[in-house]
Amino acid sequence: MLKYGVINLAFRGYLVATYGEETWEKIRQLAGVEDSYFMNTPYDDAIMEKMAMAASRILGLDDSTVFQQYGEYFIDFCMEAGYDAILRALGGNLLDMLDNLDYMHYGYLTITYTEMNAPSFQVERLKDGEILLHYYTDRKGYADMVIGQVRGCARKFFNTEIDMKIVTHRYEEERSSKREHIVLSIKETTCKRIKGPGRKMKRTYTNETSGTENAQLLALNRWSAIREAVVEGHATDTFDAVYPEQLLMDSKTFCEILPFHVVFDEELHIKQVGRILQKYLPAVRFLGARMDSFFHILHPEIQFYIEHIRASINSQFIIETKREKMPSSWGGRPTLTLKGQMIWLPQYDCMMFMCSPKVTSLGELEEMNMHLSDIALHDVLRDFVLLNQQRKVEADMSKQLEMKKEELRGMSEALKAMQKKTEKLLETMLPRPVAEQLRDGKKVEAASYDEVTILFSDVVTFTNICSECKPTQVVTMLNDMYLRFDRLTTVHDVYKVETIGDAYMVTGGLPIPIRTHAERVVNMGLAMHLAAANVKSPATGKILQIRVGIHSGPTVAGVVGEKMPRYCLFGDTVNTASRMESHGIPGKVHISMKTYKLIKGRGFVCASRGPTEIKGKGLMNTYFVESSSATDHQLLGLPTDSTTDVAQVEEGHLLRMHYADDNDYSSNQNFTSSVISNGDKLGHQQTPLHGRIRRSIQSKLCTVL
């Protein structure tokens, strides 16, 4: 069964207005439904059911409370949508409004929502002032929504509090289906609004008011109502009409001015028919023609018995001609449907159905081969058809506008998502502070840094691998390795400058200077060896080996180029770091004397290599970093008990190593780990983790702490 999007939109509005956007998003995700709906588009009933169930679960409320809150909010939603005028026009008090609910659904809303399976409402007045509202519907579970709607109308329009509850709830067989028949009891508990003449006088009272105070309030209200009536010129509520002794109209004229009316007796025998209705249904003129043989009642959903009709006399009636009773010339056109009012004629024991064709546009009129001339001049249906024709054009334009608006909203969200992707891509090419400056349209000036640490790495026997393997195999190998390295830059908060072939360049201490840049980069180098051990050479099938070289010193950094901007480093420090890598040993982290001095006493085990001939530099004292006080799991950003490869962990779930300030270092406690979440620099800090210091050092090397 279908329901129009206005119901879903209002439910979304209720949740957002009452509980906030975040709560709605949780409910929407739990229900598995869309975020937006078109007001005039039909949707499956299951969507509303899913949203209601999810709301009840997330909010911790029962279905009854959710639907009653929603029903009351629905009145606010309708008023904001421009329906407040028609709601106010339904009646001057709650009883009159309820009396006209049925007409609003079948006489107004079904014109806009053509596929609407509208509910039906009938009002029963009891002697003690209690109102019974009979609610008929094909949908299950919406009685509490009706309670909320009626309560909302009472508060918004009549400043009245009501007590409303379900009296009976049963299912009734109606034609080919079952429907719910729910009887709702309505009692006023607090009423503060005083109505003028011609309406039932309202009392201002509460359940707590009693005795003398109650009598004073009643007297005050009575005199206020009388004063209002006198001021308006209505001293009494009575009016005596004058009726002629004889109706000055013949039957022919009557059938001319009411061209579609029908009069039938208690046995449903047709006694009198309007002229135009005879034209379209010639057989109704025959003696013995019965209403139930020519028509069936569409609304209200009752059987064609005079008792049922009299019980629903205050409802608007819609009857449809049976197709087999239409003349053969009618063909496949829609059958004639009539809409109007049943009037009991007690002096003749007959019922008169004053009606007009149920058409809403010139297209429908033409489809039934009817003309405006068939409709009486005094019948507002003429004006309605013409006005509705214009309204349909406006409604179509409004629907297109709504669709375009939703399309624009979707494009806006897609644009924001694309913008985030672009910003993320820019941040992979450039350091975040530099990327933010470029995004803001600022010029990025080159900067000089007194001290940074630079790392280079390359793959051992990379030339042989390239000569023996297919290019695709080489690319796959490099991508597998670089994926791991990229994850590690997040763990140690260092910046990847670039990759050229098998060369991987990392720096620490820029563009934002930090005092622990050397420690970060050295730990990065150790972690790179661990990560590379999970990558195999496509040439030999053995574990891939890399060389890592590190040097610290001054450098100049800046953005080069406009079409494809790159963040480049310049200076002798870059060359020296490259030499540390090229003169290194596979499986080792080779560092210069300058870097060694920066990490000395920071939890690293280093071995002196002694004076080494470095191309273009001469003899240099260099070192190999044997180990760090951080564990392998910490270096890789993995939990202590994890057996997962770093490549299988999403970047946002890696544990970032937190480097304390230089003054906070101690010989036994150097690093703590913190969870990286959504790009945060610092997350929830765990307890300090103590690394194990490797003691296995070759005897010919000098161990320095």
C-alpha positions as CSV (number, residue, x, y, z in Angstrom):
1,M,0.0,0.0,0.0
2,L,1.3,3.5,-0.9
3,K,1.5,6.6,1.3
4,Y,2.4,10.1,0.1
5,G,5.8,11.5,1.0
6,V,4.2,14.3,3.1
7,I,3.7,11.7,5.9
8,N,7.4,10.7,5.8
9,L,8.6,14.3,5.6
10,A,6.5,15.3,8.6
11,F,7.9,12.3,10.6
12,R,11.4,13.4,9.7
13,G,10.6,16.9,10.8
14,Y,9.1,15.7,14.1
15,L,12.3,13.8,14.9
16,V,14.6,16.6,13.9
17,A,12.6,19.3,15.7
18,T,12.1,17.3,18.9
19,Y,15.3,15.2,19.2
20,G,17.8,16.8,16.9
21,E,19.5,16.1,13.5
22,E,21.9,13.5,15.0
23,T,19.1,11.4,16.5
24,W,17.3,11.5,13.2
25,E,20.4,10.3,11.4
26,K,20.8,7.4,13.8
27,I,17.1,6.4,13.3
28,R,17.4,6.8,9.6
29,Q,20.4,4.5,9.4
30,L,18.8,1.9,11.7
31,A,15.6,1.9,9.6
32,G,17.6,1.8,6.3
33,V,15.6,4.6,4.7
34,E,16.4,7.7,2.6
35,D,16.9,11.1,4.1
36,S,14.6,13.0,1.8
37,Y,11.1,12.6,0.2
38,F,8.9,14.4,-2.2
39,M,5.6,15.6,-0.7
40,N,3.4,14.6,-3.7
41,T,5.1,11.3,-4.5
42,P,3.6,8.0,-3.2
43,Y,5.9,5.8,-1.1
44,D,5.5,2.3,0.3
45,D,3.9,2.0,3.7
46,A,6.8,-0.1,4.9
47,I,9.1,3.0,5.0
48,M,6.9,4.7,7.6
49,E,6.7,1.4,9.6
50,K,10.5,1.1,9.6
51,M,11.0,4.7,10.7
52,A,8.5,4.3,13.5
53,M,10.1,1.0,14.8
54,A,13.6,2.5,14.7
55,A,12.4,5.7,16.5
56,S,10.8,3.7,19.2
57,R,14.0,1.7,19.7
58,I,16.4,4.6,19.6
59,L,14.2,6.9,21.7
60,G,13.3,4.3,24.2
61,L,9.6,5.1,23.8
62,D,6.6,2.8,23.0
63,D,4.9,3.1,19.6
64,S,1.9,4.8,21.1
65,T,3.9,7.7,22.6
66,V,5.9,8.1,19.3
67,F,2.8,8.3,17.2
68,Q,0.9,10.6,19.5
69,Q,3.9,13.0,19.6
70,Y,4.2,12.8,15.8
71,G,0.4,13.4,15.4
72,E,0.6,16.6,17.4
73,Y,3.6,17.8,15.5
74,F,1.9,17.0,12.3
75,I,-0.6,19.9,12.9
76,D,2.4,22.3,13.2
77,F,3.8,20.8,10.0
78,C,0.5,21.4,8.2
79,M,0.3,24.9,9.4
80,E,3.8,25.7,8.2
81,A,2.9,24.1,4.9
82,G,0.0,26.6,4.4
83,Y,-2.9,24.4,5.5
84,D,-3.7,26.4,8.6
85,A,-6.4,28.4,6.8
86,I,-8.4,25.4,5.7
87,L,-8.0,23.8,9.1
88,R,-9.4,26.9,10.8
89,A,-12.2,27.1,8.3
90,L,-13.4,23.5,9.1
91,G,-15.3,24.7,12.2
92,G,-15.6,27.3,15.0
93,N,-15.2,24.6,17.6
94,L,-13.6,21.2,18.0
95,L,-16.9,19.4,17.3
96,D,-17.6,21.2,14.1
97,M,-14.0,20.7,13.0
98,L,-14.3,16.9,13.5
99,D,-17.6,16.9,11.7
100,N,-15.9,18.2,8.6
101,L,-12.7,16.1,8.7
102,D,-14.3,13.6,6.3
103,Y,-15.1,16.3,3.8
104,M,-11.6,17.7,4.0
105,H,-10.1,14.3,3.1
106,Y,-12.6,13.4,0.3
107,G,-13.5,16.8,-0.9
108,Y,-10.1,18.5,-0.8
109,L,-7.1,16.3,-0.2
110,T,-8.0,13.6,-2.7
111,I,-7.8,16.3,-5.4
112,T,-4.2,17.0,-4.7
113,Y,-3.2,13.5,-3.7
114,T,-5.1,11.5,-6.3
115,E,-3.8,8.1,-5.3
116,M,-4.6,8.7,-1.6
117,N,-6.5,6.0,0.2
118,A,-8.1,8.4,2.6
119,P,-9.4,7.4,6.0
120,S,-13.0,8.1,7.0
121,F,-14.3,10.0,10.1
122,Q,-17.8,10.1,11.6
123,V,-18.8,12.0,14.7
124,E,-21.3,10.7,17.3
125,R,-22.5,13.1,20.0
126,L,-23.5,11.8,23.4
127,K,-25.9,13.4,25.8
128,D,-23.3,14.0,28.5
129,G,-21.2,16.2,26.1
130,E,-18.8,13.3,25.3
131,I,-17.8,13.0,21.6
132,L,-17.2,9.6,19.9
133,L,-15.1,9.8,16.8
134,H,-15.4,6.8,14.5
135,Y,-12.2,6.3,12.6
136,Y,-12.2,3.9,9.6
137,T,-9.0,3.1,7.8
138,D,-7.3,0.4,5.7
139,R,-4.0,1.0,7.4
140,K,-3.1,-0.5,10.8
141,G,-1.5,1.2,13.7
142,Y,-2.4,4.9,13.1
143,A,-5.0,5.4,15.8
144,D,-2.4,7.0,18.2
145,M,-1.4,9.4,15.4
146,V,-5.1,10.5,15.1
147,I,-5.2,11.0,18.9
148,G,-2.1,13.3,18.6
149,Q,-3.6,15.2,15.7
150,V,-7.0,15.8,17.4
151,R,-5.2,16.9,20.6
152,G,-3.0,19.2,18.5
153,C,-6.0,20.8,16.8
154,A,-7.7,21.3,20.2
155,R,-4.6,23.1,21.6
156,K,-3.7,25.1,18.5
157,F,-7.1,26.3,17.4
158,F,-9.3,26.3,20.5
159,N,-6.9,26.5,23.4
160,T,-8.5,23.4,24.8
161,E,-7.1,20.3,26.6
162,I,-8.8,17.1,25.9
163,D,-8.8,13.6,27.3
164,M,-8.9,11.1,24.4
165,K,-8.7,7.3,24.4
166,I,-9.6,4.3,22.4
167,V,-13.0,2.8,23.3
168,T,-13.3,0.0,20.8
169,H,-11.0,-1.4,18.1
170,R,-12.3,-4.0,15.7
171,Y,-12.0,-5.1,12.1
172,E,-14.9,-5.0,9.7
173,E,-15.4,-6.7,6.3
174,E,-16.0,-4.1,3.7
175,R,-16.5,-5.2,0.1
176,S,-13.3,-7.1,-0.8
177,S,-11.1,-6.2,2.1
178,K,-10.9,-5.6,5.9
179,R,-10.6,-2.3,7.5
180,E,-10.1,-1.0,11.0
181,H,-13.0,0.6,12.8
182,I,-11.7,2.4,15.9
183,V,-14.0,4.4,18.2
184,L,-12.3,7.2,20.1
185,S,-13.7,8.9,23.1
186,I,-13.1,12.7,23.4
187,K,-13.8,14.8,26.6
188,E,-12.8,18.4,27.2
189,T,-10.7,18.8,30.4
190,T,-9.7,22.4,30.1
191,C,-11.3,25.0,27.9
192,K,-10.5,28.7,27.9
193,R,-11.8,30.1,24.7
194,I,-15.3,31.7,24.6
195,K,-17.3,31.6,21.4
196,G,-19.7,34.1,20.2
197,P,-23.4,33.7,19.2
198,G,-24.6,30.8,17.1
199,R,-22.2,28.4,18.7
200,K,-22.2,26.3,21.9
201,M,-21.0,28.5,24.7
202,K,-17.6,27.4,26.0
203,R,-16.9,27.2,29.7
204,T,-13.6,28.1,31.3
205,Y,-12.9,25.5,33.9
206,T,-10.3,23.0,35.1
207,N,-10.6,19.8,37.0
208,E,-9.3,21.5,40.1
209,T,-11.9,24.3,40.0
210,S,-14.8,23.8,42.3
211,G,-17.3,25.4,44.7
212,T,-17.6,29.2,44.8
213,E,-14.7,29.8,42.5
214,N,-16.2,27.6,39.8
215,A,-19.6,29.4,40.1
216,Q,-17.8,32.8,39.8
217,L,-16.0,31.7,36.7
218,L,-19.2,30.4,35.1
219,A,-21.0,33.6,35.8
220,L,-18.1,35.7,34.5
221,N,-18.0,33.7,31.3
222,R,-21.7,33.9,30.8
223,W,-21.8,37.7,31.1
224,S,-18.7,38.0,28.8
225,A,-20.5,36.0,26.2
226,I,-23.7,38.1,26.5
227,R,-21.7,41.3,26.3
228,E,-19.9,40.0,23.2
229,A,-23.2,39.1,21.5
230,V,-24.7,42.6,22.2
231,V,-21.6,44.4,20.9
232,E,-21.8,42.3,17.7
233,G,-25.5,42.9,17.3
234,H,-26.6,39.4,18.1
235,A,-28.7,39.5,21.2
236,T,-30.2,36.1,20.7
237,D,-29.2,32.8,19.1
238,T,-32.6,32.0,17.6
239,F,-33.8,32.6,14.1
240,D,-37.2,31.9,12.7
241,A,-37.3,31.4,8.9
242,V,-40.5,32.0,6.8
243,Y,-41.5,29.1,4.5
244,P,-44.1,29.4,1.7
245,E,-47.3,27.4,2.0
246,Q,-46.8,26.0,-1.4
247,L,-43.6,25.3,-3.3
248,L,-43.7,27.6,-6.4
249,M,-41.8,25.3,-8.7
250,D,-42.9,22.5,-11.0
251,S,-41.2,19.1,-11.1
252,K,-39.7,19.9,-14.6
253,T,-38.0,23.0,-13.4
254,F,-36.7,21.2,-10.3
255,C,-35.1,18.5,-12.5
256,E,-33.6,21.2,-14.7
257,I,-32.0,23.2,-12.0
258,L,-30.7,20.1,-10.2
259,P,-29.7,18.1,-13.2
260,F,-27.9,15.2,-11.4
261,H,-30.1,14.7,-8.3
262,V,-31.8,11.4,-7.4
263,V,-34.7,10.7,-5.0
264,F,-35.3,7.2,-3.8
265,D,-37.5,5.6,-1.2
266,E,-36.7,3.3,1.8
267,E,-36.7,0.3,-0.6
268,L,-34.1,2.1,-2.7
269,H,-36.6,2.4,-5.6
270,I,-35.8,5.5,-7.7
271,K,-38.6,8.0,-7.7
272,Q,-37.1,11.1,-9.4
273,V,-33.9,11.8,-11.4
274,G,-32.3,15.0,-12.7
275,R,-32.4,15.7,-16.5
276,I,-28.7,15.3,-17.3
277,L,-28.4,12.2,-15.2
278,Q,-31.2,10.7,-17.3
279,K,-29.3,11.6,-20.4
280,Y,-26.2,9.6,-19.4
281,L,-28.2,6.8,-17.7
282,P,-31.4,6.4,-19.7
283,A,-32.3,3.1,-17.9
284,V,-33.0,5.0,-14.6
285,R,-36.3,6.2,-16.1
286,F,-37.7,2.7,-16.2
287,L,-40.2,1.7,-13.6
288,G,-38.7,-0.3,-10.7
289,A,-35.2,0.9,-11.1
290,R,-33.2,0.6,-7.9
291,M,-30.3,2.6,-6.6
292,D,-28.2,-0.5,-5.6
293,S,-28.6,-2.0,-9.0
294,F,-27.2,1.2,-10.7
295,F,-24.7,2.5,-8.1
296,H,-22.5,1.4,-5.3
297,I,-21.2,3.6,-2.5
298,L,-17.5,4.5,-2.5
299,H,-17.7,6.8,0.5
300,P,-18.5,6.4,3.3
301,E,-17.7,2.7,3.2
302,I,-21.2,1.4,4.0
303,Q,-23.6,-1.0,2.5
304,F,-26.4,0.3,0.3
305,Y,-29.2,0.2,3.0
306,I,-31.3,3.2,3.9
307,E,-30.5,2.6,7.6
308,H,-26.8,2.9,7.0
309,I,-27.2,5.9,4.9
310,R,-29.3,7.7,7.5
311,A,-26.7,6.8,10.2
312,S,-24.0,8.5,8.0
313,I,-26.3,11.4,7.0
314,N,-23.6,14.0,8.0
315,S,-21.0,12.6,5.7
316,Q,-20.3,13.5,2.1
317,F,-21.3,10.7,-0.2
318,I,-19.6,9.5,-3.3
319,I,-21.3,6.9,-5.4
320,E,-20.1,5.3,-8.6
321,T,-22.2,3.9,-11.5
322,K,-21.8,0.2,-12.2
323,R,-20.1,-0.3,-15.6
324,E,-22.7,-2.7,-16.8
325,K,-25.4,0.0,-16.4
326,M,-23.6,2.5,-18.5
327,P,-24.9,2.7,-22.1
328,S,-23.0,0.7,-24.8
329,S,-21.9,4.0,-26.4
330,W,-20.0,4.8,-23.2
331,G,-17.2,2.4,-24.2
332,G,-14.2,2.1,-22.0
333,R,-14.4,5.6,-20.6
334,P,-14.3,6.0,-16.7
335,T,-17.7,5.3,-15.2
336,L,-19.8,8.2,-14.0
337,T,-19.1,9.1,-10.3
338,L,-21.3,11.5,-8.3
339,K,-20.4,13.4,-5.2
340,G,-22.9,15.2,-2.9
341,Q,-25.2,15.2,0.1
342,M,-27.9,12.8,1.3
343,I,-31.1,14.6,2.6
344,W,-33.9,12.8,4.3
345,L,-37.4,13.9,3.2
346,P,-39.6,12.9,6.2
347,Q,-42.9,13.9,4.6
348,Y,-42.3,11.4,1.7
349,D,-40.2,8.9,3.6
350,C,-37.6,9.3,0.8
351,M,-33.9,10.2,0.5
352,M,-32.7,12.8,-1.9
353,F,-29.1,12.7,-3.2
354,M,-28.1,16.2,-4.2
355,C,-25.0,15.8,-6.2
356,S,-22.7,16.8,-9.1
357,P,-20.2,14.8,-11.2
358,K,-17.0,14.0,-9.4
359,V,-14.5,15.7,-11.8
360,T,-11.5,17.8,-11.0
361,S,-10.3,19.0,-14.4
362,L,-11.2,19.7,-17.9
363,G,-9.4,16.6,-18.9
364,E,-11.6,14.4,-16.8
365,L,-14.7,16.2,-18.1
366,E,-13.6,15.6,-21.7
367,E,-12.7,12.0,-20.9
368,M,-16.3,11.3,-19.9
369,N,-17.6,13.2,-23.0
370,M,-19.2,15.8,-20.7
371,H,-19.3,19.5,-21.1
372,L,-19.5,22.5,-18.7
373,S,-23.0,23.1,-20.1
374,D,-24.1,19.9,-18.4
375,I,-23.4,21.5,-15.1
376,A,-25.9,23.9,-13.6
377,L,-25.0,27.6,-13.7
378,H,-25.3,27.9,-9.9
379,D,-23.1,24.9,-9.3
380,V,-19.7,25.9,-8.1
381,L,-18.3,22.8,-9.8
382,R,-18.0,25.0,-13.0
383,D,-15.6,27.4,-11.2
384,F,-13.9,24.6,-9.4
385,V,-13.0,22.7,-12.6
386,L,-11.6,25.9,-14.2
387,L,-9.7,26.9,-11.1
388,N,-8.4,23.4,-10.5
389,Q,-7.1,23.3,-14.1
390,Q,-4.8,26.3,-13.2
391,R,-4.0,24.7,-9.9
392,K,-2.9,21.5,-11.6
393,V,-0.5,23.5,-13.7
394,E,0.9,25.2,-10.6
395,A,1.1,21.9,-8.8
396,D,3.1,20.3,-11.6
397,M,5.4,23.3,-11.6
398,S,5.7,23.0,-7.8
399,K,6.5,19.3,-8.1
400,Q,9.2,20.0,-10.7
401,L,10.6,22.7,-8.4
402,E,10.6,20.3,-5.5
403,M,12.4,17.7,-7.6
404,K,14.9,20.3,-8.8
405,K,15.4,21.5,-5.2
406,E,16.1,17.9,-4.1
407,E,18.4,17.4,-7.1
408,L,20.3,20.6,-6.2
409,R,20.6,19.4,-2.6
410,G,22.0,16.1,-3.8
411,M,24.4,17.9,-6.1
412,S,25.5,20.1,-3.2
413,E,26.2,17.1,-1.0
414,A,28.1,15.4,-3.8
415,L,30.1,18.6,-4.3
416,K,30.9,18.8,-0.6
417,A,32.0,15.1,-0.7
418,M,34.1,15.8,-3.8
419,Q,35.6,18.9,-2.2
420,K,36.6,16.8,0.8
421,K,38.2,14.2,-1.5
422,T,40.1,17.0,-3.3
423,E,41.3,18.4,0.0
424,K,42.4,15.0,1.2
425,L,44.2,14.4,-2.1
426,L,45.9,17.8,-1.8
427,E,47.0,16.9,1.7
428,T,48.6,13.7,0.3
429,M,50.6,15.8,-2.1
430,L,51.5,18.6,0.3
431,P,51.8,19.0,4.1
432,R,48.4,19.9,5.7
433,P,49.4,23.5,6.8
434,V,50.7,24.2,3.2
435,A,47.6,22.6,1.7
436,E,45.3,24.8,3.9
437,Q,47.2,28.0,2.8
438,L,46.8,27.0,-0.9
439,R,43.1,26.2,-0.4
440,D,42.5,29.6,1.2
441,G,44.2,31.3,-1.8
442,K,47.2,32.4,0.1
443,K,50.7,32.4,-1.4
444,V,53.1,29.9,0.2
445,E,56.5,31.3,0.7
446,A,59.6,29.2,0.8
447,A,60.9,28.7,4.3
448,S,64.2,28.0,5.8
449,Y,64.5,25.4,8.6
450,D,67.5,25.2,11.0
451,E,67.2,21.5,11.6
452,V,65.1,18.7,10.1
453,T,65.7,15.0,9.6
454,I,65.5,13.4,6.1
455,L,65.2,9.7,5.3
456,F,65.8,8.0,2.0
457,S,65.1,4.3,1.2
458,D,65.5,2.1,-1.8
459,V,65.0,-1.6,-2.7
460,V,68.0,-3.8,-2.8
461,T,68.6,-5.4,-6.3
462,F,65.8,-3.3,-7.7
463,T,67.6,-3.1,-11.1
464,N,67.6,-6.9,-11.3
465,I,64.0,-7.1,-10.4
466,C,63.0,-4.7,-13.1
467,S,65.0,-6.7,-15.7
468,E,63.6,-10.1,-14.7
469,C,59.9,-9.2,-14.1
470,K,57.0,-7.7,-16.0
471,P,56.4,-4.0,-15.4
472,T,53.0,-4.8,-13.8
473,Q,54.7,-7.1,-11.3
474,V,57.1,-4.3,-10.4
475,V,54.3,-1.8,-10.0
476,T,52.4,-4.2,-7.8
477,M,55.4,-4.8,-5.6
478,L,56.1,-1.1,-5.1
479,N,52.4,-0.3,-4.5
480,D,52.3,-3.1,-1.9
481,M,55.4,-1.7,-0.1
482,Y,54.5,1.9,-0.4
483,L,51.0,1.2,1.0
484,R,52.6,0.0,4.2
485,F,55.1,2.9,4.3
486,D,52.3,5.4,3.8
487,R,50.4,4.0,6.8
488,L,53.6,4.3,8.9
489,T,53.9,8.0,8.2
490,T,50.6,8.4,10.1
491,V,51.9,6.3,13.0
492,H,55.0,8.5,13.4
493,D,53.5,11.8,12.2
494,V,56.2,12.4,9.6
495,Y,55.8,13.7,6.0
496,K,56.3,11.7,2.9
497,V,58.0,14.1,0.4
498,E,57.9,11.9,-2.7
499,T,58.6,8.6,-4.3
500,I,60.8,8.2,-7.4
501,G,61.0,4.6,-8.6
502,D,62.0,2.5,-5.7
503,A,63.2,5.6,-3.7
504,Y,61.0,6.7,-0.8
505,M,61.7,10.1,0.9
506,V,60.5,11.1,4.3
507,T,61.1,14.1,6.5
508,G,60.4,15.2,10.0
509,G,60.4,18.7,11.5
510,L,58.6,20.6,8.8
511,P,56.6,22.5,7.8
512,I,55.9,22.8,11.6
513,P,59.2,22.5,13.5
514,I,59.2,19.9,16.2
515,R,62.0,18.9,18.6
516,T,61.6,15.2,18.2
517,H,62.0,15.1,14.4
518,A,65.0,12.8,14.5
519,E,63.4,10.3,16.8
520,R,60.3,10.1,14.7
521,V,62.2,9.6,11.4
522,V,64.5,7.0,12.9
523,N,61.6,5.0,14.3
524,M,60.0,5.3,10.9
525,G,63.1,3.8,9.3
526,L,63.0,0.8,11.8
527,A,59.3,0.3,11.1
528,M,59.9,0.4,7.3
529,H,62.3,-2.6,7.6
530,L,59.6,-4.5,9.6
531,A,56.9,-3.6,7.0
532,A,59.1,-4.5,4.0
533,A,59.6,-8.0,5.5
534,N,55.9,-8.7,4.6
535,V,56.6,-8.0,0.9
536,K,58.2,-10.5,-1.4
537,S,60.3,-10.0,-4.5
538,P,58.5,-11.0,-7.7
539,A,61.9,-12.1,-9.1
540,T,63.0,-14.5,-6.3
541,G,60.0,-14.9,-4.1
542,K,62.1,-14.0,-1.1
543,I,61.5,-11.3,1.4
544,L,62.2,-7.9,0.1
545,Q,65.2,-6.0,1.5
546,I,65.6,-2.3,1.7
547,R,68.3,0.2,2.6
548,V,67.5,3.2,4.8
549,G,69.7,6.3,5.2
550,I,69.0,9.3,7.5
551,H,70.7,12.6,8.0
552,S,69.7,15.8,10.0
553,G,70.5,19.4,9.2
554,P,69.2,22.7,7.8
555,T,67.1,22.8,4.6
556,V,64.9,25.1,2.6
557,A,61.4,23.9,1.7
558,G,58.7,25.4,-0.5
559,V,56.0,24.8,-3.1
560,V,57.2,24.5,-6.7
561,G,54.9,24.7,-9.7
562,E,51.2,25.7,-10.2
563,K,49.6,23.1,-12.4
564,M,51.0,20.3,-10.4
565,P,52.4,21.9,-7.2
566,R,55.0,19.9,-5.3
567,Y,56.5,20.5,-1.9
568,C,60.3,20.3,-2.4
569,L,63.3,20.3,-0.1
570,F,66.6,21.9,-1.1
571,G,70.1,21.9,0.5
572,D,73.1,19.8,1.3
573,T,71.1,17.9,4.0
574,V,69.1,16.3,1.2
575,N,72.2,15.2,-0.6
576,T,73.8,13.8,2.6
577,A,70.7,11.9,3.5
578,S,70.7,10.3,0.0
579,R,74.4,9.4,0.5
580,M,73.5,7.7,3.8
581,E,71.1,5.5,2.0
582,S,73.3,4.7,-1.0
583,H,76.2,3.8,1.3
584,G,74.1,1.8,3.7
585,I,73.7,-1.9,4.2
586,P,70.5,-4.0,3.3
587,G,68.3,-4.4,6.4
588,K,70.0,-1.6,8.3
589,V,69.1,2.0,9.3
590,H,72.3,4.0,8.4
591,I,72.5,7.5,10.1
592,S,74.9,10.3,10.2
593,M,76.8,11.7,13.2
594,K,74.4,14.7,13.3
595,T,71.3,12.4,13.6
596,Y,73.1,10.2,16.1
597,K,73.7,13.1,18.4
598,L,70.0,14.1,18.2
599,I,68.8,10.6,19.2
600,K,71.5,9.8,21.8
601,G,70.0,9.0,25.1
602,R,66.5,8.7,23.6
603,G,66.0,5.0,23.9
604,F,67.9,3.8,20.7
605,V,70.7,1.2,20.5
606,C,73.2,2.4,17.9
607,A,76.4,0.8,16.6
608,S,79.3,2.9,15.3
609,R,80.4,2.0,11.7
610,G,83.5,4.0,12.1
611,P,85.0,6.4,9.5
612,T,83.4,5.6,6.1
613,E,84.3,7.0,2.7
614,I,81.1,8.8,1.5
615,K,81.0,9.9,-2.2
616,G,81.3,13.6,-2.4
617,K,81.7,14.0,1.3
618,G,85.0,12.2,2.2
619,L,85.4,10.3,5.4
620,M,82.3,10.5,7.8
621,N,81.7,8.8,11.1
622,T,78.3,7.1,10.7
623,Y,76.2,4.7,12.7
624,F,73.7,1.8,12.4
625,V,70.5,1.9,14.5
626,E,70.1,-1.5,15.9
627,S,66.9,-1.1,17.9
628,S,64.5,1.2,19.7
629,S,62.9,1.0,23.1
630,A,59.6,0.8,21.3
631,T,58.3,-2.7,20.5
632,D,57.7,-3.9,17.0
633,H,53.9,-3.5,17.5
634,Q,54.4,0.1,18.5
635,L,56.6,0.9,15.6
636,L,53.9,-0.6,13.3
637,G,51.1,1.1,15.1
638,L,49.4,-2.2,16.0
639,P,47.9,-3.4,19.3
640,T,50.2,-5.5,21.4
641,D,48.4,-8.7,20.8
642,S,47.8,-8.2,17.1
643,T,48.9,-10.6,14.5
644,T,47.6,-8.5,11.6
645,D,49.8,-7.0,8.9
646,V,49.8,-3.2,8.8
647,A,48.5,-3.3,5.2
648,Q,45.3,-4.9,6.4
649,V,44.5,-2.2,9.0
650,E,42.7,1.0,7.9
651,E,44.7,4.1,8.5
652,G,42.2,5.5,11.0
653,H,42.6,2.4,13.2
654,L,46.4,2.4,13.6
655,L,47.9,3.4,17.0
656,R,49.9,6.5,16.7
657,M,53.1,6.8,18.6
658,H,53.1,9.8,20.9
659,Y,56.4,11.5,21.5
660,A,56.8,13.2,24.8
661,D,58.7,16.6,25.0
662,D,62.5,16.4,25.4
663,N,62.3,17.3,29.1
664,D,59.8,14.4,29.8
665,Y,62.1,11.7,28.5
666,S,63.5,9.1,30.9
667,S,65.8,6.1,30.3
668,N,62.9,3.7,30.9
669,Q,59.8,5.4,29.5
670,N,60.0,7.1,26.2
671,F,56.9,6.5,24.2
672,T,53.1,6.3,24.6
673,S,50.5,5.2,22.1
674,S,47.3,7.0,21.2
675,V,44.5,6.0,18.9
676,I,44.2,7.9,15.6
677,S,40.5,8.6,14.8
678,N,39.4,10.5,11.7
679,G,42.7,12.2,11.3
680,D,43.0,13.5,14.9
681,K,46.6,14.2,15.9
682,L,46.1,13.1,19.4
683,G,43.4,10.7,20.6
684,H,42.7,8.6,23.6
685,Q,46.0,8.0,25.4
686,Q,46.8,4.5,26.5
687,T,49.1,3.7,29.4
688,P,52.9,4.1,28.6
689,L,54.3,1.2,26.8
690,H,57.9,0.1,27.6
691,G,60.0,-1.1,24.7
692,R,62.4,-3.9,25.0
693,I,66.0,-2.9,24.2
694,R,67.8,-5.4,22.0
695,R,71.2,-6.4,23.4
696,S,72.5,-8.7,20.6
697,I,75.2,-6.5,19.1
698,Q,78.2,-7.8,17.2
699,S,81.3,-7.7,19.3
700,K,83.3,-5.7,16.8
701,L,80.7,-2.8,17.0
702,C,80.6,-0.3,19.7
703,T,77.3,0.0,21.5
704,V,76.3,3.5,22.4
705,L,73.2,4.6,24.4
